[in-house]
Amino acid sequence: GAVVSQHPSRVICKSGTSVKIECRSLDFQATTMFWYRQFPKQSLMLMATSNEGSKATYEQGVEKDKFLINHASLTLSTLTVTSAHPEDSSFYICSTGGTYEQYFGPGTRLTVT
Amino acid sequence: GEDVEQSLFLSVREGDSSVINCTYTDSSSTYLYWYKQEPGAGLQLLTYIFSNMDMKQDQRLTVLLNKKDKHLSLRIADTQTGDSAIYFCAETGQAGTALIFGKGTTLSVSS
């Protein structure tokens, strides 16, 4: 299956700063990537769908100006958490889909102090 | 909207079989998945099943699907301590689209 990487794996930032998370599809051309958020001991919730060369589609309740998504190439999508606050602390996971399978990145643990 | 439900905890002894259950509400679900997540790690796809199948077996894993009742189960035979993890059930109506996840079942295996 496809290999998806994320960088960084773990980041701690101060409140009010911005953090960029990269999601790379290493061996698969990903026209679409998905960004999920997972709070401790909870399920994964879809935040947005990232489309190569066009605007991302955000789920209801997700602020597009706070969570900026850029999908400039078939192998890279980035999620930037702007003006981060402690409540943004979470595990962010990206994925991309094959014919039947969804391939997930290893996740990025964001802690906002 | 669509919903996926799982029991939150399951505790078994090493060597026993584990059965993790999942129910979903979306009748148009076409692809159903089981993922494993170990502490602090990402998601590992264990297996998936199409809605036109009743059963799928892969080594120690057996997936049963009752489409009428919208019930999916994962059986792990000869459960090992390394199987301790959170298991997520997920579904989608169309290949290549985002998945809807259950809250996850924490499997605890004691020796």
Interface residues (C-beta under 8 A of the other chain):
Chain A: G1 Q6 T32 F34 Q42 S43 L44 M45 L46 T49 I93 S95 G97 G98 T99 Y100 E101 Q102 Y103 F104 G105 P106 G107 R109
Chain B: Y31 Y33 Y35 G40 A41 G42 L43 L45 Y48 F50 F88 A90 T92 A95 G96 T97 A98 L99 I100 F101 G102 K103 G104
